[in-house]
Amino acid sequence: MSNHEPNVLTLIANRTKPTRFAPQKWENFRSDYITGLGSLRELARKHGLKLGTVEARCRREHWTMLRRQREENALKGLIGSPVCSSGRRSRRECGMVDQAGPTASGRNALSLRPRLA
């Protein structure tokens, strides 16, 4: 063996083990994904992780479902129930929907036109 070829035992001894991603960092990563700060690919690149590792953890811990639920709840919060001046919440309670049956003009009773007082 020549002096320029590396010794196999030296290579094995110098090999570094992959470091584990700290639990707190995983929690931050998960939070970033669920709050919509980026895709799995973008966040994996940002944190220096392999995409396959991140995707496996995402599937195992159902991050996609949690992200969808958060988005739906945020959307519900934005849309919400309309509150009219009387403090009532539904369109029917606010008088924006006819109570039943077609009207004399033939329009559907569930139209969203305000009632004239």
MARBA-3410 file (N, C-alpha, C, O; in Angstrom, 1 decimal):
117
0.8,-1.2,0.0,0.0,0.0,0.0,0.9,1.2,0.0,1.9,1.3,0.8 ~ 0.6,2.2,-0.8,1.4,3.4,-0.9,1.0,4.4,0.2,-0.1,4.2,0.8 ~ 1.8,5.3,0.4,1.5,6.3,1.5,0.4,7.3,1.1,-0.1,8.0,2.0 ~ 0.1,7.4,-0.2,-0.9,8.3,-0.6,-2.3,7.8,-0.6,-3.3,8.6,-0.6 ~ -2.5,6.5,-0.5,-3.8,5.9,-0.4,-4.3,5.9,1.1,-3.6,5.6,2.0
-5.5,6.3,1.3,-6.0,6.4,2.7,-6.3,5.0,3.2,-6.7,4.1,2.5 ~ -6.0,4.8,4.5,-6.3,3.6,5.2,-7.8,3.4,5.4,-8.4,4.4,5.8 ~ -8.3,2.2,5.2,-9.7,2.0,5.4,-10.1,2.3,6.8,-11.2,2.9,7.1 ~ -9.3,1.8,7.8,-9.7,2.1,9.2,-9.7,3.6,9.5,-10.5,4.0,10.3 ~ -8.8,4.3,8.9,-8.8,5.8,9.1,-10.1,6.4,8.6,-10.6,7.3,9.2
-10.5,5.9,7.4,-11.7,6.5,6.8,-12.9,6.2,7.7,-13.8,7.0,7.9 ~ -13.0,4.9,8.2,-14.1,4.6,9.1,-14.1,5.4,10.4,-15.1,5.8,10.9 ~ -12.9,5.6,11.0,-12.8,6.3,12.2,-13.2,7.8,12.0,-13.7,8.4,12.9 ~ -12.9,8.4,10.9,-13.1,9.8,10.6,-14.5,10.1,10.1,-15.0,11.2,10.0 ~ -15.3,9.0,9.8,-16.6,9.2,9.3,-17.5,9.7,10.4,-17.5,9.2,11.6
-18.2,10.7,10.1,-19.1,11.3,11.2,-20.5,10.8,11.1,-21.0,10.5,10.0 ~ -21.1,10.6,12.2,-22.5,10.1,12.2,-23.4,11.2,11.8,-23.1,12.4,12.2 ~ -24.5,10.9,11.2,-25.4,12.0,10.9,-26.0,12.5,12.2,-26.3,11.8,13.1 ~ -26.1,13.8,12.4,-26.6,14.4,13.6,-28.1,14.3,13.6,-28.8,14.5,12.5 ~ -28.7,14.1,14.7,-30.2,14.1,14.8,-30.7,15.5,14.9,-30.0,16.4,15.5
-31.8,15.8,14.3,-32.4,17.1,14.4,-33.1,17.2,15.7,-33.9,16.3,16.0 ~ -32.8,18.2,16.5,-33.3,18.3,17.9,-34.9,18.4,17.9,-35.5,18.9,16.9 ~ -35.5,17.8,18.9,-37.0,17.8,19.0,-37.6,19.2,18.9,-38.6,19.4,18.3 ~ -36.9,20.2,19.5,-37.4,21.6,19.5,-37.3,22.1,18.0,-38.2,22.9,17.6 ~ -36.3,21.7,17.3,-36.2,22.2,15.9,-37.3,21.5,15.0,-37.9,22.2,14.2
-37.6,20.2,15.3,-38.7,19.6,14.6,-40.0,20.3,14.9,-40.9,20.5,14.0 ~ -40.2,20.7,16.1,-41.5,21.4,16.5,-41.5,22.7,15.8,-42.6,23.1,15.3 ~ -40.4,23.4,15.7,-40.4,24.7,14.9,-40.7,24.5,13.4,-41.4,25.2,12.8 ~ -40.1,23.4,12.9,-40.3,23.1,11.5,-41.8,22.8,11.2,-42.4,23.3,10.3 ~ -42.3,21.9,12.1,-43.8,21.6,12.0,-44.6,22.8,12.1,-45.6,23.0,11.3
-44.3,23.7,13.0,-45.1,24.9,13.2,-45.0,25.8,11.9,-46.0,26.4,11.5 ~ -43.8,25.9,11.4,-43.6,26.7,10.1,-44.5,26.1,9.0,-45.1,26.9,8.3 ~ -44.5,24.8,8.9,-45.3,24.2,7.8,-46.8,24.4,8.0,-47.5,24.7,7.1 ~ -47.2,24.1,9.2,-48.7,24.2,9.5,-49.2,25.6,9.3,-50.3,25.8,8.9 ~ -48.4,26.6,9.7,-48.8,28.0,9.6,-48.7,28.5,8.2,-49.1,29.6,7.9
-48.1,27.7,7.3,-48.0,28.1,5.9,-46.9,28.9,5.5,-47.0,29.7,4.5 ~ -45.8,28.8,6.2,-44.6,29.7,5.9,-43.8,29.1,4.7,-42.8,29.7,4.3 ~ -44.2,28.0,4.2,-43.5,27.4,3.0,-43.9,26.0,2.8,-44.6,25.4,3.6 ~ -43.5,25.5,1.7,-43.8,24.1,1.3,-42.7,23.2,2.1,-41.8,23.7,2.6 ~ -43.0,21.9,2.1,-42.0,21.0,2.7,-40.7,21.1,2.0,-39.6,21.1,2.7
-40.6,21.2,0.7,-39.4,21.3,0.0,-38.6,22.6,0.4,-37.4,22.5,0.7 ~ -39.3,23.7,0.4,-38.7,25.0,0.8,-38.1,24.9,2.2,-37.0,25.4,2.5 ~ -39.0,24.4,3.2,-38.5,24.4,4.6,-37.4,23.4,4.8,-36.5,23.6,5.6 ~ -37.4,22.2,4.1,-36.4,21.3,4.2,-35.0,21.9,3.7,-34.0,21.7,4.4 ~ -35.1,22.6,2.6,-33.9,23.3,2.1,-33.4,24.3,3.1,-32.2,24.4,3.4
-34.3,25.1,3.7,-34.0,26.1,4.6,-33.3,25.5,5.9,-32.4,26.1,6.4 ~ -33.8,24.4,6.4,-33.3,23.8,7.6,-32.2,22.8,7.3,-31.7,22.2,8.3 ~ -31.9,22.5,6.1,-30.8,21.6,5.8,-31.1,20.1,6.0,-30.3,19.3,6.3 ~ -32.4,19.8,5.7,-32.8,18.4,5.8,-33.1,17.8,4.5,-33.4,18.5,3.5 ~ -33.1,16.4,4.4,-33.5,15.8,3.2,-35.0,15.8,3.1,-35.7,15.6,4.1
-35.5,16.0,1.9,-36.9,16.1,1.6,-37.6,14.8,2.0,-38.7,14.8,2.6 ~ -37.0,13.6,1.7,-37.6,12.4,2.1,-37.8,12.2,3.6,-38.8,11.7,4.0 ~ -36.9,12.7,4.4,-37.0,12.6,5.8,-38.1,13.5,6.3,-38.9,13.0,7.2 ~ -38.3,14.6,5.7,-39.3,15.5,6.1,-40.7,15.0,5.7,-41.6,15.0,6.5 ~ -40.8,14.5,4.5,-42.0,13.9,4.0,-42.5,12.7,4.8,-43.7,12.6,5.1
-41.5,11.9,5.3,-41.9,10.7,6.1,-42.5,11.2,7.4,-43.5,10.6,7.9 ~ -41.8,12.2,8.0,-42.3,12.7,9.3,-43.7,13.4,9.2,-44.6,13.3,10.0 ~ -43.8,14.1,8.0,-45.1,14.7,7.7,-46.2,13.7,7.6,-47.3,14.0,8.2 ~ -46.0,12.6,6.9,-47.0,11.6,6.8,-47.3,11.0,8.2,-48.5,10.8,8.5 ~ -46.3,10.6,8.9,-46.4,9.9,10.2,-47.2,10.8,11.2,-48.0,10.2,12.0
-47.0,12.1,11.2,-47.6,13.0,12.2,-48.8,13.8,11.6,-49.3,14.6,12.3 ~ -49.2,13.5,10.4,-50.4,14.1,9.8,-50.3,15.6,9.7,-51.3,16.3,10.0 ~ -49.2,16.1,9.3,-49.0,17.6,9.2,-50.0,18.2,8.2,-50.5,19.3,8.4 ~ -50.2,17.5,7.1,-51.0,18.0,6.0,-52.4,18.2,6.5,-53.1,19.2,6.2 ~ -53.0,17.3,7.2,-54.3,17.4,7.8,-54.4,18.6,8.7,-55.3,19.4,8.7
-53.4,18.7,9.6,-53.3,19.8,10.5,-53.3,21.2,9.8,-53.9,22.2,10.2 ~ -52.5,21.2,8.7,-52.4,22.5,7.9,-53.7,22.8,7.3,-54.2,24.0,7.3 ~ -54.4,21.8,6.7,-55.7,22.0,6.1,-56.7,22.5,7.1,-57.5,23.4,6.9 ~ -56.7,21.9,8.3,-57.7,22.3,9.4,-57.4,23.7,9.8,-58.4,24.5,10.0 ~ -56.2,24.1,9.9,-55.8,25.5,10.3,-56.3,26.5,9.2,-56.9,27.5,9.6
-56.1,26.1,8.0,-56.6,27.0,6.9,-58.1,27.1,6.9,-58.6,28.2,6.7 ~ -58.8,26.0,7.1,-60.3,26.0,7.1,-60.8,26.9,8.3,-61.7,27.6,8.1 ~ -60.1,26.7,9.4,-60.5,27.5,10.6,-60.3,29.0,10.4,-61.1,29.8,10.8 ~ -59.2,29.3,9.7,-58.9,30.7,9.4,-59.9,31.3,8.5,-60.3,32.4,8.6 ~ -60.3,30.5,7.5,-61.3,30.9,6.5,-62.6,31.1,7.2,-63.3,32.1,6.9
-63.0,30.2,8.0,-64.2,30.4,8.8,-64.2,31.6,9.6,-65.2,32.3,9.7 ~ -63.1,31.9,10.2,-62.9,33.1,11.0,-63.1,34.4,10.1,-63.6,35.4,10.6 ~ -62.6,34.3,8.9,-62.7,35.5,8.0,-64.1,35.7,7.5,-64.7,36.8,7.5 ~ -64.8,34.6,7.2,-66.1,34.6,6.6,-67.1,34.8,7.8,-67.9,35.8,7.8 ~ -67.0,33.9,8.7,-67.9,34.0,9.9,-69.4,34.1,9.6,-69.8,34.0,8.4
-70.2,34.3,10.6,-71.6,34.5,10.4,-71.9,35.9,10.4,-71.4,36.7,11.2 ~ -72.7,36.4,9.4,-73.0,37.8,9.4,-73.8,38.2,10.7,-74.7,37.5,11.1 ~ -73.5,39.3,11.2,-74.2,39.8,12.4,-74.9,41.1,11.9,-74.2,42.1,11.6 ~ -76.2,41.1,12.0,-76.9,42.3,11.5,-77.1,43.3,12.7,-76.6,43.0,13.8 ~ -77.6,44.4,12.5,-77.7,45.4,13.5,-78.5,45.0,14.7,-78.3,45.5,15.8
-79.4,44.0,14.6,-80.1,43.5,15.7,-79.3,42.5,16.6,-79.8,42.1,17.6 ~ -78.1,42.2,16.1,-77.3,41.3,16.9,-77.6,39.8,16.6,-76.9,38.9,17.1 ~ -78.5,39.5,15.6,-78.7,38.2,15.2,-77.7,37.7,14.3,-77.0,38.5,13.6 ~ -77.5,36.4,14.2,-76.4,35.8,13.4,-76.7,35.3,12.0,-76.0,35.5,11.1 ~ -77.8,34.6,11.8,-78.1,34.0,10.5,-78.8,35.0,9.6,-79.4,36.0,10.1
-78.8,34.7,8.3,-79.5,35.5,7.4,-81.0,35.5,7.6,-81.7,36.6,7.5 ~ -81.5,34.4,8.0,-83.0,34.3,8.3,-83.3,35.1,9.5,-84.3,35.8,9.4 ~ -82.5,35.1,10.5,-82.8,35.9,11.7,-82.7,37.4,11.4,-83.4,38.2,12.0 ~ -81.8,37.8,10.5,-81.6,39.2,10.1,-82.7,39.6,9.1,-82.8,40.8,8.8 ~ -83.5,38.7,8.6,-84.6,39.0,7.7,-84.1,39.2,6.3,-84.7,39.9,5.4
-83.0,38.5,5.9,-82.4,38.6,4.6,-83.0,37.5,3.7,-82.7,37.5,2.5 ~ -83.7,36.5,4.2,-84.2,35.4,3.5,-85.7,35.3,3.7,-86.1,35.4,4.9 ~ -86.5,35.0,2.7,-87.9,34.8,2.9,-88.1,33.5,3.6,-87.2,32.6,3.5 ~ -89.1,33.4,4.4,-89.3,32.2,5.2,-89.7,30.9,4.5,-89.0,29.9,4.8 ~ -90.6,30.9,3.5,-90.9,29.7,2.8,-91.6,29.9,1.5,-92.3,31.0,1.4
-91.6,28.9,0.6,-92.3,28.9,-0.6,-91.9,30.0,-1.6,-91.2,31.0,-1.3 ~ -92.3,29.8,-2.9,-92.0,30.8,-3.9,-92.8,32.0,-3.7,-93.9,32.0,-3.1 ~ -92.3,33.1,-4.1,-93.0,34.4,-4.0,-94.0,34.6,-5.2,-94.0,33.8,-6.1 ~ -94.8,35.6,-5.1,-95.7,35.9,-6.2,-95.0,36.2,-7.5,-95.6,35.9,-8.6 ~ -93.8,36.7,-7.4,-93.1,37.0,-8.6,-92.4,35.7,-9.2,-91.8,35.8,-10.3
-92.5,34.6,-8.5,-92.0,33.3,-9.0,-90.5,33.1,-8.6,-89.9,32.1,-8.9 ~ -90.0,34.0,-7.8,-88.6,33.8,-7.4,-88.5,32.8,-6.2,-89.5,32.7,-5.5 ~ -87.4,32.2,-6.1,-87.3,31.2,-5.0,-87.3,32.0,-3.7,-86.8,33.1,-3.5 ~ -88.0,31.3,-2.7,-88.1,31.9,-1.4,-86.8,32.0,-0.6,-86.6,32.8,0.3 ~ -85.8,31.2,-1.0,-84.5,31.3,-0.3,-83.5,32.2,-1.0,-82.3,32.1,-0.7
-84.0,33.2,-1.8,-83.1,34.2,-2.3,-82.5,35.0,-1.2,-83.1,35.2,-0.2 ~ -81.4,35.6,-1.5,-80.7,36.4,-0.4,-81.0,37.9,-0.6,-80.1,38.7,-0.3 ~ -82.2,38.2,-0.9,-82.6,39.6,-1.0,-83.1,40.1,0.3,-83.8,39.3,1.0 ~ -82.8,41.3,0.7,-83.3,41.8,2.0,-84.8,42.0,2.0,-85.3,42.4,0.9 ~ -85.4,41.8,3.1,-86.8,42.1,3.2,-87.1,43.5,3.3,-86.4,44.2,4.0
-88.1,44.0,2.7,-88.5,45.4,2.8,-89.4,45.5,4.0,-90.4,44.7,4.1 ~ -89.2,46.4,4.8,-90.1,46.6,6.0,-91.3,47.4,5.8,-92.1,47.6,6.7
END
